[in-house]
Every structure is written in C-alpha cells, then in structure tokens.
C-alpha cells in the first residue's frame, strides 16, 4: 500500500471512509479507513500488508509485513 501524506491525512481525519486496494493477486479489497490509522506517519502509509477477513468478509486485522 502506498498513500502520500496528503492521502493518508484524509483517511486519518475521517474525510475518506473506505480504503480500496489491489492485492498481489489482482483482487480488489475494500475496508474501513479507520484500520490504517495506526500505520500513518510523516511519509503517509507505505509497505506490504497482510489483510485478514473472516468468512463473512469482515476485516479481522491488518499487519504490516514490510515498510
């Protein structure tokens, strides 16, 4: 995931409610933006992440694998 500082600020402040990303498999994933707040820093959000969903497609958690 790569978000510029300006993009990340919109998510952090709640101005943008949903994050849509493309997985390495090409699948598009959508989840509530509140889940990336912990990963926002002065450079935005950068890195490779593991995103886990339950059987009902509800987000369980996000883990940063690399920066």
N, C-alpha and C positions, 0 to 999 in steps of 0.2 A: 504494500500500500504506500502510495506517495501522495501526500497532501501538502501544498505550500502553507506557509504560516498563515496567510490570509484565509485560505480554505479551512484550515484546521480551526481558526478562530470562530468561523461561522458555526461549525459543529459544536465547539466548546461552549459558546454562548447560547446555544439552543436555537439559533436562527435557522439552521438546517436540521431537520428531524431524522432523516434517513440517510444512511451511507449505502451506496451501491458500488460493489467492487467486482472485479472479474478474477476468478480463481485460476490457478495454473492450468486447470483442465478446460478452461474456456467458459465454465459455468458462471453465470451472473448471480451474485448473492446480495441480499438486501437485509439490513439490520438497523435497529435504533442507534442513532448517533451517540447517545449517552455512553455507549460501550467503548468509545475510543478516547474519551476524555483523559483517562489515565496515561495515554501514550502521547499526548500533545506536549511538545516542547518548543523552544525558540525556533527550531527549523521546521516546524509543522508536525507531520506524522510520516515516518519513513521506516520501512523494514518489511520483512516477510513475516506473515502472521498465520497462525493456525486458528481456525474458527470452528467451533463445535456447536452443532444443532442437535436437538432431541428428535424423536420420531415424529413429532408434530411440527417440525421446522421452527421451533422456538430456540432462540440463541441461548446456549448454556454458558459459553465463555470464549474469550479471545486471549491468545497467548502470543507474545512477540517471540519469534524464533531468531531473527537477525535484525540489526539496525541498518 
